[in-house]
Amino acid sequence: MHSITNRKSTSYLKSHAAQIAEDLALNDNTFFITQNGEASQVIESVKQFQEKEALIAALKIIALGEKDRLQGQGISVADSRAQLLAACQGQK
């Protein structure tokens, strides 16, 4: 989790947008933008956003797999390994 050290006001964002963009590109810093002293926005680099989205997608897949496992769906580890082995041998 990011610390909230890069807390900037909306007026700072307006007058220093180029500096913020440069800092995002160089340092992957996240900026927390405040309005009337309260956090209202988060600005992050595209790289950070894409990494977070990929992580969320992976966690969703894991959650779906766990749900299936708890419902008794799926296959055993031994059966999974056998399927992988068969698939690998079929590609030769």
Secondary structure as the mmCIF struct_conf table of DSSP 4:
data_model
#
loop_
_struct_conf.conf_type_id
_struct_conf.id
_struct_conf.beg_label_comp_id
_struct_conf.beg_label_asym_id
_struct_conf.beg_label_seq_id
_struct_conf.end_label_comp_id
_struct_conf.end_label_asym_id
_struct_conf.end_label_seq_id
TURN_TY1_P TURN_TY1_P1 ILE A 4 THR A 5
STRN STRN1 ARG A 7 SER A 9
HELX_RH_AL_P HELX_RH_AL_P1 THR A 10 SER A 15
BEND BEND1 HIS A 16 HIS A 16
HELX_RH_AL_P HELX_RH_AL_P2 ALA A 17 ASN A 27
STRN STRN2 PHE A 31 GLN A 35
TURN_TY1_P TURN_TY1_P2 ASN A 36 GLY A 37
STRN STRN3 GLU A 38 ILE A 43
HELX_RH_AL_P HELX_RH_AL_P3 VAL A 46 LEU A 70
TURN_TY1_P TURN_TY1_P3 GLN A 71 GLY A 72
BEND BEND2 GLY A 74 GLY A 74
HELX_RH_AL_P HELX_RH_AL_P4 VAL A 77 GLY A 90
TURN_TY1_P TURN_TY1_P4 GLN A 91 GLN A 91
#
